[in-house]
Amino acid sequence: MAYKHDYDKALTRLRIILKKLNEGESLSVTHLAEEFGVSTRTIQRDFNEKLTSYPIIQENKKWKMQEGFKIEKINDIEDTIVLNIIEKMTDNIGTNFSAKAKKLLSKIRNEECNPIYTKLDLEDVSDKIDVIKELDIAIKEQNIVTCNYILDKTYNISIKPLKIANYEGFWYLIALDSRDDELKKYYLKNISAVNITDESFEIEEKLETLLDNSISIWFNKNNEPYNVKLFISKEIAKYFKRKPISKTQIIESLHEDGSMEIVIKVTSDMEILPLVKYWLPFIKVLEPQRVDDTIKSELTKYLKDFY
């Protein structure tokens, strides 16, 4: 049964989860979802997105602190850890944004030791704070916006903004074209002159799921999600246990030598191809065959052209 507290608030939930982890508990996503009265998807998002800078791992479908790690010498673990994470996440977003965030955080924190270090290679969007602020309002209120967008020239566009997202360090606005509801990805730094209109729109649940499960900017709204099965060698298996590729990742089998097979859902081969290439030679595509064939073909061309 969910407690009658404000557990629905994200920061409150994070503080409690982190305290449990620091006290040595192994946490089940299902049980946490029941405790806080939220969906399992929300809890999984906490672990996969908000707690990635923290030394936690997933074993036997439960999350726990890495062995031997415990935070000491801080005044209030529930509040301080969350503030530390927030501060470190702002470090590489941009100097102006980071400075404003640190100034605000300094007003509500008072501690001597910060045990958390995060390296986030994020594009500097400090000069787009006003644009981001307007888009954030429009996304929350589900209002259509008009704005200028630069490609080969400057266009005035009308869009239904869905999400500001960061993929591989670059910032994008995911939105629907107001003319035909085609899903498009706009490079955030090319957007200017945002105007929020009075016209509202609704978001399909299917589309929200698509965005939530996307791995990279290459996701495709027009394709039904399909499974990709990967063999992960023992050398890198621990990394896929610590931080799943996607919210859809499922460990299908574990082998005695430490290797494993996982399944994830994608909507485009390009969602998975760059990641497989990054982990070569410790990873192999088992299904679908065409993805493995593409990898082989590109490697063959590379060896032929440069060696």
Backbone hydrogen bonds in HBPLUS format (Angstrom, degrees):
<---DONOR---> <-ACCEPTOR-->    atom                        ^
c    i                          cat <-CA-CA->   ^        H-A-AA   ^      H-
h    n   atom  resd res      DA  || num        DHA   H-A  angle D-A-AA Bond
n    s   type  num  typ     dist DA aas  dist angle  dist       angle   num
A0003-TYR N   A0035-GLU O   3.26 MM  32  6.28 146.0  2.39 157.4 155.4     1
A0009-LYS N   A0006-ASP O   3.18 MM   3  5.93 169.0  2.19 118.7 122.1     2
A0013-ARG N   A0009-LYS O   2.99 MM   4  6.22 162.8  2.02 158.1 163.5     3
A0014-LEU N   A0010-ALA O   2.87 MM   4  6.12 157.8  1.91 151.2 157.6     4
A0015-ARG N   A0011-LEU O   2.91 MM   4  6.10 161.4  1.94 149.4 154.0     5
A0016-ILE N   A0012-THR O   3.16 MM   4  6.40 163.2  2.19 150.1 153.7     6
A0017-ILE N   A0013-ARG O   2.97 MM   4  6.20 162.7  2.00 152.2 157.4     7
A0018-LEU N   A0014-LEU O   2.89 MM   4  6.03 168.5  1.90 156.4 159.2     8
A0019-LYS N   A0015-ARG O   2.97 MM   4  6.14 151.4  2.05 143.8 152.0     9
A0020-LYS N   A0016-ILE O   2.98 MM   4  6.21 159.6  2.03 149.5 154.6    10
A0021-LEU N   A0017-ILE O   2.97 MM   4  6.26 160.0  2.01 151.1 156.6    11
A0022-ASN N   A0018-LEU O   2.89 MM   4  6.06 160.1  1.93 147.2 152.8    12
A0023-GLU N   A0019-LYS O   3.00 MM   4  6.19 134.0  2.22 140.6 152.6    13
A0023-GLU N   A0020-LYS O   3.16 MM   3  5.13 130.7  2.42  93.1 106.4    14
A0025-GLU N   A0020-LYS O   3.08 MM   5  5.54 161.8  2.12 154.9 149.3    15
A0024-GLY N   A0021-LEU O   2.98 MM   3  5.23 159.4  2.02 110.2 114.2    16
A0027-LEU N   A0063-TRP O   2.70 MM  36  4.98 164.3  1.72 150.3 152.0    17
A0063-TRP N   A0027-LEU O   2.80 MM  36  4.98 160.6  1.84 145.2 144.6    18
A0032-LEU N   A0028-SER O   2.94 MM   4  6.14 160.6  1.97 153.8 159.4    19
A0033-ALA N   A0029-VAL O   2.94 MM   4  6.09 156.1  1.99 147.9 154.5    20
A0034-GLU N   A0030-THR O   3.09 MM   4  6.39 152.9  2.17 146.6 153.4    21
A0035-GLU N   A0031-HIS O   2.91 MM   4  6.16 156.6  1.97 146.9 153.8    22
A0036-PHE N   A0032-LEU O   2.92 MM   4  6.11 162.4  1.96 156.1 159.1    23
A0037-GLY N   A0033-ALA O   2.91 MM   4  5.69 118.4  2.30 133.6 147.6    24
A0038-VAL N   A0033-ALA O   3.05 MM   5  5.02 147.3  2.16 138.9 145.9    25
A0042-THR N   A0039-SER O   3.14 MM   3  5.26 124.9  2.46  96.9 109.7    26
A0043-ILE N   A0039-SER O   3.31 MM   4  6.73 157.7  2.36 147.2 151.9    27
A0044-GLN N   A0040-THR O   2.88 MM   4  6.09 162.1  1.91 150.9 156.1    28
A0045-ARG N   A0041-ARG O   2.92 MM   4  6.07 147.0  2.03 140.4 149.5    29
A0046-ASP N   A0042-THR O   3.05 MM   4  6.40 143.2  2.19 141.0 150.9    30
A0046-ASP N   A0043-ILE O   3.04 MM   3  5.02 119.7  2.41  93.6 108.8    31
A0047-PHE N   A0043-ILE O   3.23 MM   4  6.66 154.9  2.29 150.5 155.1    32
A0048-ASN N   A0044-GLN O   2.88 MM   4  6.07 164.0  1.91 152.0 157.1    33
A0049-GLU N   A0045-ARG O   2.84 MM   4  5.54 147.7  1.94 145.5 150.6    34
A0050-LYS N   A0046-ASP O   3.04 MM   4  4.95 121.5  2.39 113.0 129.1    35
A0051-LEU N   A0046-ASP O   2.97 MM   5  6.21 125.6  2.28 158.5 172.3    36
A0054-TYR N   A0051-LEU O   3.09 MM   3  5.46 161.8  2.13 113.4 119.0    37
A0056-ILE N   A0054-TYR O   2.79 MM   2  5.80 129.0  2.05 116.1 100.0    38
A0066-GLN N   A0055-PRO O   2.98 MM  11  5.81 163.9  2.00 155.6 150.3    39
A0057-ILE N   A0064-LYS O   2.92 MM   7  5.67 159.7  1.96 163.7 169.7    40
A0064-LYS N   A0057-ILE O   2.93 MM   7  5.67 154.6  2.00 160.7 168.9    41
A0059-GLU N   A0062-LYS O   2.79 MM   3  5.33 157.6  1.84 161.9 158.9    42
A0062-LYS N   A0059-GLU O   2.93 MM   3  5.33 153.3  2.01 111.9 120.5    43
A0069-PHE N   A0066-GLN O   3.14 MM   3  5.81 158.7  2.19 141.3 141.3    44
A0080-THR N   A0076-ASP O   2.83 MM   4  5.72 166.8  1.85 173.6 175.1    45
A0081-ILE N   A0077-ILE O   3.37 MM   4  5.75 165.1  2.39 131.5 135.9    46
A0083-LEU N   A0079-ASP O   3.19 MM   4  6.41 163.0  2.22 152.7 157.7    47
A0084-ASN N   A0080-THR O   2.88 MM   4  6.05 154.4  1.94 152.3 159.6    48
A0085-ILE N   A0081-ILE O   3.02 MM   4  6.30 158.2  2.07 151.4 156.3    49
A0086-ILE N   A0082-VAL O   3.01 MM   4  6.29 164.9  2.04 152.0 155.8    50
A0087-GLU N   A0083-LEU O   2.93 MM   4  6.11 161.9  1.96 149.1 154.0    51
A0088-LYS N   A0084-ASN O   2.97 MM   4  6.17 168.1  1.98 153.6 156.3    52
A0089-MET N   A0085-ILE O   2.99 MM   4  6.13 149.9  2.08 149.0 157.2    53
A0090-THR N   A0087-GLU O   3.12 MM   3  5.41 142.6  2.26 103.7 114.1    54
A0091-ASP N   A0088-LYS O   3.28 MM   3  5.33 153.3  2.36 101.5 109.1    55
A0093-ILE N   A0090-THR O   3.28 MM   3  5.32 162.8  2.32 107.2 112.3    56
A0125-VAL N   A0093-ILE O   3.11 MM  32  6.50 148.1  2.22 170.9 172.2    57
A0098-SER N   A0094-GLY O   2.79 MM   4  5.80 165.0  1.81 158.9 164.2    58
A0099-ALA N   A0095-THR O   2.89 MM   4  5.93 158.8  1.94 144.9 150.6    59
A0100-LYS N   A0096-ASN O   3.07 MM   4  6.30 159.0  2.12 147.9 153.1    60
A0101-ALA N   A0097-PHE O   2.93 MM   4  6.16 156.6  1.98 149.7 156.8    61
A0102-LYS N   A0098-SER O   2.86 MM   4  6.06 164.3  1.89 154.4 158.3    62
A0103-LYS N   A0099-ALA O   3.01 MM   4  6.14 153.8  2.08 142.6 149.8    63
A0104-LEU N   A0100-LYS O   3.06 MM   4  6.27 156.4  2.12 144.5 150.4    64
A0105-LEU N   A0101-ALA O   2.85 MM   4  6.08 164.7  1.88 154.6 159.3    65
A0106-SER N   A0102-LYS O   2.90 MM   4  5.96 147.7  2.00 142.0 150.3    66
A0107-LYS N   A0104-LEU O   3.15 MM   3  5.52 147.1  2.26 105.8 115.0    67
A0108-ILE N   A0105-LEU O   3.01 MM   3  5.41 145.8  2.13 108.3 118.0    68
A0122-LEU N   A0120-LEU O   3.08 MM   2  5.67 126.5  2.37 105.1  90.2    69
A0123-GLU N   A0169-GLY O   2.76 MM  46  5.62 149.4  1.85 157.9 157.3    70
A0128-LYS N   A0125-VAL O   2.92 MM   3  5.28 160.4  1.96 113.6 119.5    71
A0132-ILE N   A0128-LYS O   2.86 MM   4  6.09 165.4  1.88 159.8 164.0    72
A0133-LYS N   A0129-ILE O   2.91 MM   4  6.08 156.2  1.97 147.6 154.2    73
A0134-GLU N   A0130-ASP O   3.14 MM   4  6.36 161.1  2.17 145.9 149.6    74
A0135-LEU N   A0131-VAL O   2.94 MM   4  6.18 164.1  1.97 153.9 158.8    75
A0136-ASP N   A0132-ILE O   2.81 MM   4  5.92 153.9  1.88 149.3 156.6    76
A0137-ILE N   A0133-LYS O   3.16 MM   4  6.41 155.7  2.22 144.6 149.9    77
A0138-ALA N   A0134-GLU O   3.04 MM   4  6.32 164.6  2.06 150.3 154.4    78
A0139-ILE N   A0135-LEU O   2.83 MM   4  6.02 155.2  1.90 151.4 158.0    79
A0140-LYS N   A0136-ASP O   3.06 MM   4  6.22 164.3  2.09 147.5 151.4    80
A0141-GLU N   A0137-ILE O   2.91 MM   4  6.07 159.4  1.95 153.2 159.3    81
A0142-GLN N   A0138-ALA O   2.73 MM   4  5.46 114.9  2.16 133.9 148.9    82
A0143-ASN N   A0138-ALA O   2.98 MM   5  4.95 156.0  2.04 134.2 142.0    83
A0201-PHE N   A0142-GLN O   2.97 MM  59  5.66 142.7  2.12 147.8 150.3    84
A0144-ILE N   A0199-GLU O   2.78 MM  55  5.67 168.2  1.80 166.0 169.6    85
A0197-THR N   A0144-ILE O   2.93 MM  53  5.67 163.3  1.96 160.1 164.8    86
A0145-VAL N   A0159-ILE O   2.97 MM  14  5.61 164.1  1.99 162.2 166.5    87
A0159-ILE N   A0145-VAL O   2.91 MM  14  5.61 162.0  1.94 164.4 169.5    88
A0146-THR N   A0195-ASN O   2.91 MM  49  5.20 157.0  1.96 147.6 154.1    89
A0195-ASN N   A0146-THR O   2.76 MM  49  5.20 155.1  1.82 164.5 167.1    90
A0147-CYS N   A0157-ILE O   3.01 MM  10  5.59 149.2  2.11 149.3 157.7    91
A0157-ILE N   A0147-CYS O   2.86 MM  10  5.59 164.3  1.88 168.3 171.2    92
A0148-ASN N   A0192-SER O   2.83 MM  44  5.15 168.8  1.84 150.5 152.4    93
A0192-SER N   A0148-ASN O   3.01 MM  44  5.15 151.1  2.09 143.0 146.4    94
A0149-TYR N   A0155-TYR O   2.71 MM   6  5.17 154.1  1.78 150.3 158.7    95
A0155-TYR N   A0149-TYR O   2.78 MM   6  5.17 167.0  1.79 145.3 149.3    96
A0150-ILE N   A0190-ASN O   3.11 MM  40  5.20 150.9  2.20 133.9 142.9    97
A0151-LEU N   A0153-LYS O   2.91 MM   2  5.12 170.1  1.92 143.1 144.5    98
A0178-SER N   A0158-SER O   3.06 MM  20  5.59 166.0  2.08 140.5 139.8    99
A0160-LYS N   A0176-LEU O   2.75 MM  16  4.90 155.2  1.81 145.0 153.2   100
A0176-LEU N   A0160-LYS O   2.97 MM  16  4.90 157.8  2.02 128.6 133.4   101
A0162-LEU N   A0174-ILE O   2.81 MM  12  5.57 160.1  1.85 156.1 158.0   102
A0163-LYS N   A0174-ILE O   3.19 MM  11  5.15 154.6  2.26 141.8 143.9   103
A0174-ILE N   A0163-LYS O   2.77 MM  11  5.15 177.4  1.77 166.9 166.9   104
A0165-ALA N   A0172-TYR O   2.86 MM   7  5.29 157.8  1.91 147.7 154.7   105
A0172-TYR N   A0165-ALA O   2.78 MM   7  5.29 158.1  1.83 160.9 167.1   106
A0167-TYR N   A0170-PHE O   2.96 MM   3  5.43 150.8  2.05 157.4 157.3   107
A0170-PHE N   A0167-TYR O   3.00 MM   3  5.43 167.5  2.01 124.4 124.3   108
A0188-LEU N   A0171-TRP O   3.09 MM  17  5.57 162.8  2.12 129.1 132.2   109
A0173-LEU N   A0186-TYR O   2.75 MM  13  5.03 158.3  1.79 148.0 155.7   110
A0186-TYR N   A0173-LEU O   2.86 MM  13  5.03 177.4  1.86 150.5 151.4   111
A0175-ALA N   A0184-LYS O   3.05 MM   9  5.56 171.4  2.05 159.6 162.4   112
A0184-LYS N   A0175-ALA O   2.80 MM   9  5.56 170.7  1.81 176.1 178.4   113
A0177-ASP N   A0182-GLU O   2.91 MM   5  5.29 164.5  1.94 144.2 147.7   114
A0181-ASP N   A0177-ASP O   2.70 MM   4  4.88 140.5  1.85 162.9 164.2   115
A0190-ASN N   A0187-TYR O   2.99 MM   3  5.69 160.1  2.03 123.0 129.5   116
A0191-ILE N   A0188-LEU O   3.07 MM   3  5.50 164.6  2.09 119.8 121.4   117
A0207-LEU N   A0204-GLU O   3.04 MM   3  5.27 124.7  2.35 101.0 114.6   118
A0208-GLU N   A0204-GLU O   3.13 MM   4  6.55 154.5  2.20 151.1 158.2   119
A0209-THR N   A0205-GLU O   3.01 MM   4  6.30 155.0  2.08 150.9 157.2   120
A0210-LEU N   A0206-LYS O   3.03 MM   4  6.27 152.5  2.10 140.6 148.2   121
A0211-LEU N   A0207-LEU O   3.02 MM   4  6.32 162.5  2.05 153.1 156.1   122
A0212-ASP N   A0208-GLU O   2.94 MM   4  6.07 156.9  1.99 144.4 151.6   123
A0213-ASN N   A0209-THR O   2.95 MM   4  6.08 146.4  2.07 148.6 156.0   124
A0214-SER N   A0211-LEU O   3.34 MM   3  5.22 155.5  2.41  97.7 104.8   125
A0219-PHE N   A0216-SER O   3.35 MM   3  6.22 157.5  2.40 126.4 125.3   126
A0223-ASN N   A0220-ASN O   3.37 MM   3  5.76 166.0  2.40 110.8 114.9   127
A0226-TYR N   A0266-VAL O   2.85 MM  40  5.60 158.2  1.90 158.3 164.1   128
A0266-VAL N   A0226-TYR O   2.93 MM  40  5.60 157.9  1.98 154.7 158.4   129
A0228-VAL N   A0264-ILE O   2.78 MM  36  5.44 151.2  1.86 160.4 168.3   130
A0264-ILE N   A0228-VAL O   3.03 MM  36  5.44 157.8  2.08 146.9 153.1   131
A0229-LYS N   A0287-GLU O   2.81 MM  58  4.94 152.3  1.88 132.1 141.6   132
A0286-LEU N   A0229-LYS O   2.79 MM  57  5.32 160.3  1.83 149.6 153.8   133
A0287-GLU N   A0229-LYS O   3.31 MM  58  4.94 157.0  2.37 131.1 130.8   134
A0230-LEU N   A0262-ILE O   2.86 MM  32  5.36 164.5  1.88 156.1 161.5   135
A0262-ILE N   A0230-LEU O   2.94 MM  32  5.36 154.5  2.01 149.6 157.1   136
A0231-PHE N   A0284-LYS O   2.79 MM  53  5.10 168.1  1.80 156.4 160.6   137
A0284-LYS N   A0231-PHE O   3.04 MM  53  5.10 150.2  2.13 141.8 147.7   138
A0232-ILE N   A0260-MET O   2.78 MM  28  5.28 178.9  1.78 166.0 165.9   139
A0260-MET N   A0232-ILE O   2.93 MM  28  5.28 160.1  1.97 151.3 157.5   140
A0233-SER N   A0282-PHE O   3.03 MM  49  5.29 170.2  2.04 160.6 157.4   141
A0236-ILE N   A0233-SER O   3.19 MM   3  5.92 149.2  2.29 117.3 123.7   142
A0237-ALA N   A0233-SER O   3.06 MM   4  5.96 126.4  2.36 148.5 163.5   143
A0239-TYR N   A0236-ILE O   3.02 MM   3  5.66 139.1  2.19 117.3 127.3   144
A0240-PHE N   A0237-ALA O   3.13 MM   3  5.42 126.5  2.43 104.1 117.0   145
A0241-LYS N   A0237-ALA O   3.15 MM   4  6.48 134.9  2.36 145.5 158.4   146
A0242-ARG N   A0238-LYS O   2.95 MM   4  6.17 154.0  2.02 144.7 151.5   147
A0243-LYS N   A0239-TYR O   3.03 MM   4  6.11 166.9  2.04 144.9 148.5   148
A0249-GLN N   A0246-SER O   3.07 MM   3  5.27 165.2  2.10 108.3 112.8   149
A0250-ILE N   A0263-VAL O   2.88 MM  13  5.26 148.2  1.98 148.8 159.1   150
A0263-VAL N   A0250-ILE O   2.86 MM  13  5.26 154.2  1.93 149.5 158.2   151
A0252-GLU N   A0261-GLU O   2.78 MM   9  5.54 137.8  1.96 142.1 155.3   152
A0253-SER N   A0261-GLU O   3.27 MM   8  5.25 157.0  2.32 140.0 140.6   153
A0261-GLU N   A0253-SER O   2.94 MM   8  5.25 156.1  2.00 147.2 151.4   154
A0255-HIS N   A0259-SER O   2.85 MM   4  5.32 169.9  1.86 158.7 155.4   155
A0258-GLY N   A0255-HIS O   3.01 MM   3  5.49 164.1  2.03 118.2 122.1   156
A0271-GLU N   A0268-SER O   2.99 MM   3  5.45 157.4  2.04 111.1 118.3   157
A0272-ILE N   A0269-ASP O   3.07 MM   3  5.68 142.3  2.22 113.3 121.8   158
A0273-LEU N   A0269-ASP O   3.02 MM   4  6.17 156.7  2.07 155.7 163.2   159
A0276-VAL N   A0272-ILE O   3.02 MM   4  6.27 160.0  2.06 160.3 166.4   160
A0277-LYS N   A0273-LEU O   3.04 MM   4  6.27 165.6  2.07 157.3 161.0   161
A0278-TYR N   A0274-PRO O   3.00 MM   4  6.19 147.1  2.11 141.0 150.0   162
A0279-TRP N   A0275-LEU O   3.27 MM   4  6.58 146.7  2.39 145.9 152.8   163
A0279-TRP N   A0276-VAL O   3.16 MM   3  5.39 125.1  2.48  99.9 112.7   164
A0280-LEU N   A0277-LYS O   3.39 MM   3  5.27 155.8  2.45  97.5 104.4   165
A0282-PHE N   A0279-TRP O   2.92 MM   3  5.85 152.3  2.00 140.3 140.5   166
A0291-VAL N   A0288-PRO O   3.19 MM   3  5.82 138.0  2.38 113.2 122.3   167
A0293-ASP N   A0289-GLN O   2.86 MM   4  6.14 156.4  1.92 154.2 161.9   168
A0294-THR N   A0290-ARG O   2.91 MM   4  6.12 147.1  2.02 140.1 148.3   169
A0295-ILE N   A0291-VAL O   3.11 MM   4  6.43 158.6  2.15 148.5 153.2   170
A0296-LYS N   A0292-ASP O   3.02 MM   4  6.30 166.3  2.04 153.4 156.6   171
A0297-SER N   A0293-ASP O   2.89 MM   4  6.06 160.7  1.93 149.0 154.5   172
A0298-GLU N   A0294-THR O   2.97 MM   4  6.15 163.2  1.99 153.0 156.8   173
A0299-LEU N   A0295-ILE O   2.95 MM   4  6.14 156.0  2.01 151.7 158.6   174
A0300-THR N   A0296-LYS O   2.91 MM   4  6.05 156.7  1.96 148.5 155.1   175
A0301-LYS N   A0297-SER O   3.01 MM   4  6.24 157.5  2.07 145.7 151.5   176
A0302-TYR N   A0298-GLU O   2.98 MM   4  6.12 155.3  2.04 140.6 147.6   177
A0303-LEU N   A0299-LEU O   2.97 MM   4  6.21 165.1  1.99 152.5 155.3   178
A0304-LYS N   A0300-THR O   2.94 MM   4  6.09 153.9  2.01 145.5 153.3   179
A0305-ASP N   A0301-LYS O   2.88 MM   4  5.97 159.1  1.92 151.8 156.8   180
A0306-PHE N   A0302-TYR O   3.04 MM   4  6.02 151.4  2.12 149.2 155.7   181
A0307-TYR N   A0303-LEU O   2.98 MM   4  5.14 135.1  2.19 131.1 136.7   182
